[in-house]
Amino acid sequence: MVATAAACGGGSAANDAGGSAVVFAVAADPGTLSPTTALASTALSMNSFAYDTLVHVAADGKVVSGVAEKWSATATSAQFTIRSGVTCEDGSPLTADDVAAEYNHIADPKNQSPLLGLSVPVTAVAKADRASRTVTVTTTKPAPFIVEMSRLLPLLCKKSLASPAALAKATAASGPYRLTEAVPGDHYTYVKRDKYTWGPGGSHATDLPGKLVFKVVANESTAANLLMAGQINGAVINGADQDRLDAAKVKNESSEALSGQFLFNQAAGRPAADPAVRRALVSVLDLKQLANVATGGKGKPATGIGETAPTPCTGDTVTGNLPAHDTGQAAAALTAAGWAKSGGTWAKDGKPLAVGLSYPTNQGPQVASAVELAVQQWTSFGVKASAKPTGSSSILSTLSGGDWDVAWAPIGVTLPDQLTQFYDGPPPPKGNNFGSIDNPDYHRLAAQAAAEPGASGCALWEAADAALVKHIDIVPIVSRPIRYYGKGITFQVDGAGIVPSTLRRSAG
């Protein structure tokens, strides 16, 4: 995310907030910025200021133009007409040939682009017609959100595809800004391209700030201090420092995101392979209490399973689909499945019911406290439960390794079909179905939904999501607003961060 907070180092960007530049704090160095390989959230958000996309999605969820001035689609194809006059930062034109080449580069498995399946359908093939300025993308399998996916494809000129690694700390920008200075671990400076005229809905760069600096700030409290002092203009603050920023009336914009969800390992031999165990484990918990602890009282019950705004399908797929907090019902579910309590612990076939709850330590002390509360409630019920903290970046490694029982693992995507890889298909190492979920209703409904183009399939996608919750394959617990604070600037945000075209200087 663009303004994710992180610690102040030195460097020439240190005092730019009071000068010509708008300065954002970022949580960590973005790593590679190469647009066909970067997947870290900080890199994706920074690249959104440097690379434009075929289309954009407005706050109301409607698709609006970008580099493409018009488009059409079916469930297995899309055609985009490229605006004339679009250029990369060196002045070379961005053509239909360039766009088709990038689609095909990412779709080629040998290039191992992490954008495959995210912004480009797995079976995509693209062809360009130079005379009509059109790009036609076809797939052999349904890609119902093929147009919406394209808003996640950062466009670059074809010549850069020969050596995409060269863009790790440079840009071949098609967007409103170009990177002029990269000091890894400290700051990245971007300068506006004045001739940029192909933003969302045909917007221009006229009112955008002339220079941006993304400043690595390693501690959220430090970022809040810098923001209060006017040494930076923006940061994401999600912890206790929100209170003093709110008291000082520092303005913020927020985007709602799923921040707490249980995923169960249903592989053979694991306790959660038994649906009665999953039902009992959930019935024992006071999910509202867990939500309050995990977010410091600033969250609200989850109503979706991870699709973040702007997303085309927004129905409530959680409310009423989880078992109520009822230890009596939990005991009845286990008893009916052949479990019995012995010496205060539930057991079956001489084996005690034991579960570990894995969670990422980078989610902060509030999530750790919520995990400990869940462990306490399970233990009091008669489950041999334990908390299993993982390293700040190792929750996916834990899930992929298979040696886990329950995980605090919220997954965020922009489109509902992007969740199928996590909740359907093969488990690791052949796929990303970490929980070895086998839900026939989800499989059937998702397949039906995928045959419908765009939002026309939303009712089916929402039914598919609800099937996962009803079967207790996943338990969405809480969502919370991700707050982007700003001083001396105004902006809008979506699930990816600050929307570049909305950034403006302001008084105060």
For each residue, the residues with C-beta under 8 A, 3 or more apart:
1: 4 27 41 42 45 236 482 484 496 497
2: 24 26 42 45 46 48 49 214 234 484 497 498
3: 24 25 26 234 235 236 484 485 486 497 498
4: 1 25 26 27 28 41 42 45 235 236
5: 25 26 27 217 219 220 222 223 224 235 236 237
6: 25 26 27 28 216 217 218 219 220 223
7: 216 217 218 219 222 223
8: 14 215 217 218 222 223 226 231
9: 185 186 187 216
10: 14 186
11: 14 183 186 187
12: 16 181 187
13: 16 21 23 183 186 187 189 213 215
14: 8 10 11 215 231
15: 18 19 231
16: 12 13 19 20 21 23 211 213
17: 21 22 23 226 230 231 232 233 488
18: 15 230 231
19: 15 16
20: 16 210 211
21: 13 16 17 189 209 210 211 212 213
22: 17 209 211 212 213 233 234 488 489 503 505
23: 13 16 17 212 213 214 215 231 232 233 234
24: 2 3 212 213 214 215 232 233 234 235 498
25: 3 4 5 6 215 216 217 223 226 227 232 234 235 236
26: 2 3 4 5 6 29 30 42 46 214 215 216 217
27: 1 4 5 6 42 217 218 236
28: 4 6 42 216 218
29: 26 42 184 185 216
30: 26 33 38 40 42 43 46 188 214
31: 38 40 43
32: 37 38 43 165 168 169
33: 30 38 43 46 47 50 167 168 169 170 171 179 182
34: 37 38 164 165 166 167 168
35: 38 47 51 154 156 164 167
36: 102 105 106 111 113 115 154 156 161 164
37: 32 34 113 114 115 164 165
38: 30 31 32 33 34 35 43 44 47
39: 43 44 114 115
40: 30 31 43 44
41: 1 4 44 45 496 497
42: 1 2 4 26 27 28 29 30 45 46 214
43: 30 31 32 33 38 39 40 46 47
44: 38 39 40 41 47 48 496 497
45: 1 2 4 41 42 48 49 496 497 498
46: 2 26 30 33 42 43 49 50 188 190 214
47: 33 35 38 43 44 50 51 154
48: 2 44 45 51 154 175 496 497 500
49: 2 45 46 175 176 177 190 212 500
50: 33 46 47 154 171 173 175 176 177 178 179 190
51: 35 47 48 154 155 156 171 173 174 175
52: 66 67 86 154 155 174 175 176 196 198 199
53: 56 66 67 150 151 152 153 154 155
54: 66 67 68 71 80 99 147 150 151 153 155
55: 63 64 65 66 68 71 80 147 148 150 151
56: 53 63 64 65 66 151 199 200 201 501
57: 61 62 63 64 148 151 310 494
58: 61 62 63 64 200 201 310
59: 310 492 494
60: 310
61: 57 58 309 310 311 312 314 455
62: 57 58
63: 55 56 57 58 71 147 148 151
64: 55 56 57 58 200 201
65: 55 56 68 69 70 83 200 201 202
66: 52 53 54 55 56 151 198 199 200
67: 52 53 54 82 83 86 94 99 155 174 198
68: 54 55 65 71 80 81 82 83 150
69: 65 81 82 83
70: 65 80 81
71: 54 55 63 68 78 79 80 81 147
72: 78 79
73: 77 78 79 146 147 453 454
74: 77 78 453
75: 142 143 144 450 451 452 453
76: 138 139 140 141 142 143
77: 73 74 136 137 138 139 146
78: 71 72 73 74 136 137 146 147 150
79: 71 72 73 134 135 136 137
80: 54 55 68 70 71 99 134 135 137 150
81: 68 69 70 71 132 133 134
82: 67 68 69 86 94 95 96 99 133 134 135
83: 65 67 68 69 86 133 198
84: 133
85: 93 197 198
86: 52 67 82 83 93 94 174 198
87: 91 92 93 94 174 195
88: 91 92 93 94 156 157 172 173 174
89: 171 172 173 174 178 193
90: 157 172
91: 87 88
92: 87 88 157 159
93: 85 86 87 88
94: 67 82 86 87 88 98 99 155 157 174
95: 82 98 99 128 130 133 158
96: 82 99 100 128 129 130 132 133 134 135
97: 100 101 128 130 158
98: 94 95 101 102 155 156 157 158
99: 54 67 80 82 94 95 96 102 103 126 128 135 155
100: 96 97 103 104 126 127 128 135
101: 97 98 104 105 126 128 158 161
102: 36 98 99 105 106 153 155 156 158 161
103: 99 100 106 107 120 124 125 126 135 137 153
104: 100 101 107 108 124 125 126
105: 36 101 102 108 111 113 161
106: 36 102 103 111 113 115 116 119 120 124 153
107: 103 104 116 120 121 122 123 124 125 126
108: 104 105 111
109: 112 116
110:
111: 36 105 106 108
112: 109
113: 36 37 105 106 116 120
114: 37 39 118
115: 36 37 39 106 118 119 120 152 153
116: 106 107 109 113 120 122
117: 120 121 122 418 421
118: 114 115 149 152 418
119: 106 115 149 150 151 152 153
120: 103 106 107 113 115 116 117 124 149 153
121: 107 117 124 137 139 141 143 146 149
122: 107 116 117 139 141
123: 107 139 140 141 143
124: 103 104 106 107 120 121 137 138 139 143
125: 103 104 107 137 138 139
126: 99 100 101 103 104 107 135 136 137 138
127: 100 135 136
128: 95 96 97 99 100 101 134 135 136
129: 96 132 133 134 135 136
130: 95 96 97 133
131:
132: 81 96 129
133: 81 82 83 84 95 96 129 130
134: 79 80 81 82 96 128 129
135: 79 80 82 96 99 100 103 126 127 128 129
136: 77 78 79 126 127 128 129
137: 77 78 79 80 103 121 124 125 126 146
138: 76 77 124 125 126
139: 76 77 121 122 123 124 125 142 143 146
140: 76 123
141: 76 121 122 123 450
142: 75 76 139 450 451
143: 75 76 121 123 124 139 146 149 417 450
144: 75 417 449 450 451 452 453 454 457
145: 148 149 312 415 416 417 454
146: 73 77 78 121 137 139 143 149 150
147: 54 55 63 71 73 78 150 454
148: 55 57 63 145 151 312 414 415 454
149: 118 119 120 121 143 145 146 152 153 415
150: 53 54 55 68 78 80 119 146 147 153
151: 53 54 55 56 57 63 66 119 148
152: 53 115 118 119 149 414
153: 53 54 102 103 106 115 119 120 149 150
154: 35 36 47 48 50 51 52 53 174 175
155: 51 52 53 54 67 94 98 99 102 174
156: 35 36 51 88 98 102 160 161 167 172 173 174
157: 88 90 92 94 98 160 172 174
158: 95 97 98 101 102 161
159: 92 162 172
160: 156 157 163 164 166 167 172
161: 36 101 102 105 156 158 164
162: 159
163: 160 166
164: 34 35 36 37 160 161 167
165: 32 34 37 168
166: 34 160 163 170
167: 33 34 35 156 160 164 170 171 172
168: 32 33 34 165
169: 32 33 179 182 184
170: 33 166 167 179 182
171: 33 50 51 89 167 177 178 179
172: 88 89 90 156 157 159 160 167
173: 50 51 88 89 156 177 178 179 193
174: 51 52 67 86 87 88 89 94 154 155 156 157
175: 48 49 50 51 52 154 193 196 500
176: 49 50 52 192 193 196 199 205 208 500 501
177: 49 50 171 173 190 191 192 193 208 212 500
178: 50 89 171 173 190 191 193
179: 33 50 169 170 171 173 182 188 189 190
180: 189 190 191
181: 12 187 188 189
182: 33 169 170 179 188 189
183: 11 13 186 187 188
184: 29 169
185: 9 29 216
186: 9 10 11 13 183 215 216
187: 9 11 12 13 181 183 213 214 215 216
188: 30 46 179 181 182 183 213 214
189: 13 21 179 180 181 182 211 212 213
190: 46 49 50 177 178 179 180 211 212 213 214
191: 177 178 180 210 211
192: 176 177 196 205 208 209 210 211
193: 89 173 175 176 177 178 196 205
194: 205
195: 87 205
196: 52 175 176 192 193 199 204 205
197: 85 202 204 205
198: 52 66 67 83 85 86 202
199: 52 56 66 176 196 202 203 204 205 500 501
200: 56 58 64 65 66 203 499 501
201: 56 58 64 65
202: 65 197 198 199
203: 199 200 501
204: 196 197 199 207
205: 176 192 193 194 195 196 197 199 208
206:
207: 204 504
208: 176 177 192 205 500 501 503 504
209: 21 22 192 212 489 503 504 505
210: 20 21 191 192
211: 16 20 21 22 189 190 191 192
212: 21 22 23 24 49 177 189 190 209
213: 13 16 21 22 23 24 187 188 189 190
214: 2 23 24 26 30 42 46 187 188 190
215: 8 13 14 23 24 25 26 186 187 232
216: 6 7 9 25 26 28 29 185 186 187
217: 5 6 7 8 25 26 27 222 223 226 232 235
218: 6 7 8 27 28 222
219: 5 6 7 222 223
220: 5 6 223 224 235 237 238 239 241
221: 224 225 239 241
222: 5 7 8 217 218 219 225 226
223: 5 6 7 8 25 217 219 220 226 227 232 235 237 241
224: 5 220 221 227 228 235 237 241 244 245 485
225: 221 222 228 229
226: 8 17 25 217 222 223 229 231 232 235
227: 25 223 224 230 231 232 233 234 235 237 245 250 485 487
228: 224 225 244 245 248 250
229: 225 226
230: 17 18 227 487 488
231: 8 14 15 17 18 23 226 227
232: 17 23 24 25 215 217 223 226 227 235
233: 17 22 23 24 227 486 487 488 489
234: 2 3 22 23 24 25 227 484 485 486 487 489 491 498
235: 3 4 5 24 25 217 220 223 224 226 227 232 484 485
236: 1 3 4 5 25 27 482 483 484 485
237: 5 220 223 224 227 241 242 245 252 483 485
238: 220 242 364 480 482 483
239: 220 221 242 296 364 366
240: 243 296
241: 220 221 223 224 237 244 245
242: 237 238 239 245 246 298 483
243: 240 246 247
244: 224 228 241 247 248
245: 224 227 228 237 241 242 248 250 252 485
246: 242 243 249 250 252
247: 243 244
248: 228 244 245
249: 246
250: 227 228 245 246 485 486 487
251: 485 486 487 490
252: 237 245 246 483 484 485 486
253: 483 484 486 491 492 493
254: 481 482 483 484 493
255: 308 309 481 482 484 493 494 495
256: 308 309 479 480 481 482
257: 308 410 412 479 480 481 482 495
258: 261 302 304 305 306 308 410 411 412 476 478 479
259: 294 295 299 363 410 478 479 480
260: 290 291 294 295 299 302 367 370 408 410 476 477 478 479
261: 258 302 305 306 408 409 410 411 474 475 476 477
262: 282 406 407 408 409 474 475 477
263: 399 406 407 409 434 435 474
264: 272 278 405 406 435 472 473 474
265: 270 272 273 402 404 405 406 407 434 435 436
266: 270 272 273 435 436 437 438 473
267: 270 273 402 427 435 436
268: 273 436
269: 273
270: 265 266 267 273 405
271: 274 277 353 354 355 405
272: 264 265 266 277 278 281 355 405 406 435
273: 265 266 267 268 269 270 277 436
274: 271 277 278 337
275: 278 279 471 472
276: 279 280 333 334 336 337 339
277: 271 272 273 274 280 281 334 337 339 353
278: 264 272 274 275 281 282 472 473
279: 275 276 282 283 323 330 333 472
280: 276 277 283 284 330 331 333 334 381
281: 272 277 278 284 285 330 355 378 383 406
282: 262 278 279 285 287 322 323 472 475
283: 279 280 323 324 325 326 327 329 330 333
284: 280 281 325 327 330 377 378 381 383
285: 281 282 290 325 374 377 378
286: 289 290 325 377
287: 282 290 291 301 322 325 475 477
288: 291 292 301 325
289: 286 292 293 373
290: 260 285 286 287 293 294 370 373 374 477 478
291: 260 287 288 294 295 299 300 301 370 477 478
292: 288 289 295 296 297 299
293: 289 290 296 366 369 370 373
294: 259 260 290 291 299 366 367 369 370 477 478
295: 259 260 291 292 298 299 366 478 480
296: 239 240 292 293 366
297: 292
298: 242 295 480 481
299: 259 260 291 292 294 295 478 479 480
300: 291 478 479 480
301: 287 288 291 318 319 477 478 479
302: 258 260 261 305 318 476 477 478 479
303: 316 317 318 319 476 479
304: 258 307 314 315 316 317 318 465 476 479
305: 258 261 302 317 318 411 419 465 468 469 474 476
306: 258 261 410 411 412 413 419 476
307: 304 311 313 314 413 414 415 416 419
308: 255 256 257 258 311 412 413 414 494 495
309: 61 255 256 314 494 495
310: 57 58 59 60 61 414 494 495
311: 61 307 308 314 414 415 416 495
312: 61 145 148 415 416 454 455 458
313: 307 416 455 458 461 462
314: 61 304 307 309 311
315: 304 458 459 462
316: 303 304 319
317: 303 304 305 321 462 465 466 469
318: 301 302 303 304 305 321 322 466 469 476
319: 301 303 316
320:
321: 317 318 466 469 470
322: 282 287 318 469 472 475
323: 279 282 283 326 329 472
324: 283 329
325: 283 284 285 286 287 288
326: 283 323 329 330
327: 283 284 330 331 381
328: 331 332
329: 283 323 324 326 332 333
330: 279 280 281 283 284 326 327 333 334 381
331: 280 327 328 334 335 341 381
332: 328 329 335 336
333: 276 279 280 283 329 330 336 337
334: 276 277 280 330 331 337 339 346 353
335: 331 332 338 339 340
336: 276 332 333
337: 274 276 277 333 334 348
338: 335 348
339: 276 277 334 335 346 347 348 353
340: 335 346 347 348
341: 331 344 345 346 347 382
342: 345 346 347
343:
344: 341 382
345: 341 342 352 353 382 383 384
346: 334 339 340 341 342 352 353 381 382 383
347: 339 340 341 342 350 351 352 353
348: 337 338 339 340 351 353
349:
350: 347
351: 347 348
352: 345 346 347 384
353: 271 277 334 339 345 346 347 348 382 383 384
354: 271 383 384 385 386
355: 271 272 281 378 383 384 385 386 405 406
356: 385 386 387 388 404 405 406
357: 371 374 375 385 386 387 388 405 406 407 408
358: 388 389 390 395 398 399 404 405 406 407 408 409
359: 363 367 368 371 387 388 389 390 395 407 408
360: 363 367 389 390 391 392 393 394 395 408 409
361: 368 389 390 391 392
362: 392 393
363: 259 359 360 366 367 368 408
364: 238 239 367 368
365: 368 369
366: 239 293 294 295 296 363 369 370
367: 260 294 359 360 363 364 370 371 408
368: 359 361 363 364 365 371 372 387 389
369: 293 294 365 366 372 373
370: 260 290 291 293 294 366 367 373 374 408
371: 357 359 367 368 374 375 387 408
372: 368 369 375 376 387
373: 289 290 293 369 370 376 377
374: 285 290 357 370 371 377 378 385
375: 357 371 372 378 379 385 386 387
376: 372 373 379 380
377: 284 285 286 373 374 380 381
378: 281 284 285 355 374 375 381 383 385
379: 375 376 382 383 384 385
380: 376 377
381: 280 284 327 330 331 346 377 378
382: 341 344 345 346 353 379
383: 281 284 345 346 353 354 355 378 379
384: 345 352 353 354 355 379
385: 354 355 356 357 374 375 378 379
386: 354 355 356 357 375
387: 356 357 359 368 371 372 375
388: 356 357 358 359 398 404
389: 358 359 360 361 368
390: 358 359 360 361 394 395 397 398
391: 360 361 394
392: 360 361 362
393: 360 362 396 397
394: 360 390 391 397 398
395: 358 359 360 390 398 399 407 408 409
396: 393 399 400
397: 390 393 394 400 401
398: 358 388 390 394 395 401 403 404 407
399: 263 358 395 396 402 404 407 409 428 434 435
400: 396 397 428 429 434
401: 397 398 404 428
402: 265 267 399 427 428
403: 398
404: 265 356 358 388 398 399 401 407
405: 264 265 270 271 272 355 356 357 358
406: 262 263 264 265 272 281 355 356 357 358
407: 262 263 265 357 358 359 395 398 399 404 434
408: 260 261 262 357 358 359 360 363 367 370 371 395
409: 261 262 263 358 360 395 399 434
410: 257 258 259 260 261 306 476
411: 258 261 305 306 419 422
412: 257 258 306 308 495
413: 306 307 308 416 418 419
414: 148 152 307 308 310 311 418 495 496
415: 145 148 149 307 311 312 418
416: 145 307 311 312 313 413 419 449 458 461 462 464 465
417: 143 144 145 420 446 449 450 461
418: 117 118 413 414 415 421
419: 305 306 307 411 413 416 422 423 465
420: 417 423 424 425 446 450
421: 117 418 424 425 431 432 433
422: 411 419 432 433 434
423: 419 420 433 435 437 439 442 468 473 474
424: 420 421 433 437 439 442 443 446
425: 420 421 431 432 433
426: 430 431 433
427: 267 402 430 431 433 434 435 436
428: 399 400 401 402 431 432 433 434
429: 400
430: 426 427
431: 421 425 426 427 428
432: 421 422 425 428
433: 421 422 423 424 425 426 427 428 436 437
434: 263 265 399 400 407 409 422 427 428
435: 263 264 265 266 267 272 399 423 427 473 474
436: 265 266 267 268 273 427 433
437: 266 423 424 433 442 468 473
438: 266
439: 423 424 442 443 467 468 471 473
440: 443 444
441: 444 445 464 467 471
442: 423 424 437 439 445 446 464 467 468 471 473
443: 424 439 440 446 447
444: 440 441 447 448
445: 441 442 448 449 460 461 463 464 467
446: 417 420 424 442 443 449 450 460 461 464
447: 443 444 450 451
448: 444 445 451 452 457 460
449: 144 416 417 445 446 452 457 458 460 461 464
450: 75 141 142 143 144 417 420 446 447 457
451: 75 142 144 447 448 457
452: 75 144 448 449 456 457 460
453: 73 74 75 144 456 457
454: 73 144 145 147 148 312 457
455: 61 312 313 458
456: 452 453
457: 144 448 449 450 451 452 453 454 460 461
458: 312 313 315 416 449 455 461 462
459: 315 462 463
460: 445 446 448 449 452 457 463 464
461: 313 416 417 445 446 449 457 458 464 465
462: 313 315 317 416 458 459 465 466
463: 445 459 460 466 467
464: 416 441 442 445 446 449 460 461 467 468
465: 304 305 317 416 419 461 462 468 469
466: 317 318 321 462 463 469 470
467: 439 441 442 445 463 464 470 471
468: 305 423 437 439 442 464 465 471 473 474
469: 305 317 318 321 322 465 466 472 473 474 475 476
470: 321 466 467
471: 275 439 441 442 467 468
472: 264 275 278 279 282 322 323 469 475
473: 264 266 278 423 435 437 439 442 468 469
474: 261 262 263 264 305 423 435 468 469
475: 261 262 282 287 322 469 472
476: 258 260 261 302 303 304 305 306 318 410 469 479
477: 260 261 262 287 290 291 294 301 302
478: 258 259 260 290 291 294 295 299 300 301 302
479: 256 257 258 259 260 299 300 301 302 303 304 476
480: 238 256 257 259 295 298 299 300
481: 254 255 256 257 298
482: 1 236 238 254 255 256 257 493
483: 236 237 238 242 252 253 254
484: 1 2 3 234 235 236 252 253 254 255 491 493 497 498
485: 3 224 227 234 235 236 237 245 250 251 252
486: 3 233 234 250 251 252 253 489 490 491
487: 227 230 233 234 250 251 508
488: 17 22 230 233 505 506 507 508
489: 22 209 233 234 486 503 504 505 506
490: 251 486 502 503 504 506
491: 234 253 484 486 498 499 502 503 504
492: 59 253 498 499 502
493: 253 254 255 482 484 497 498 499
494: 57 59 255 308 309 310 497 499
495: 255 257 308 309 310 311 412 414
496: 1 41 44 45 48 414
497: 1 2 3 41 44 45 48 484 493 494
498: 2 3 24 45 234 484 491 492 493 502 503
499: 200 491 492 493 494 502 503
500: 48 49 175 176 177 199 208 503
501: 56 176 199 200 203 208
502: 490 491 492 498 499
503: 22 208 209 489 490 491 498 499 500
504: 207 208 209 489 490 491
505: 22 209 488 489
506: 488 489 490
507: 488
508: 487 488
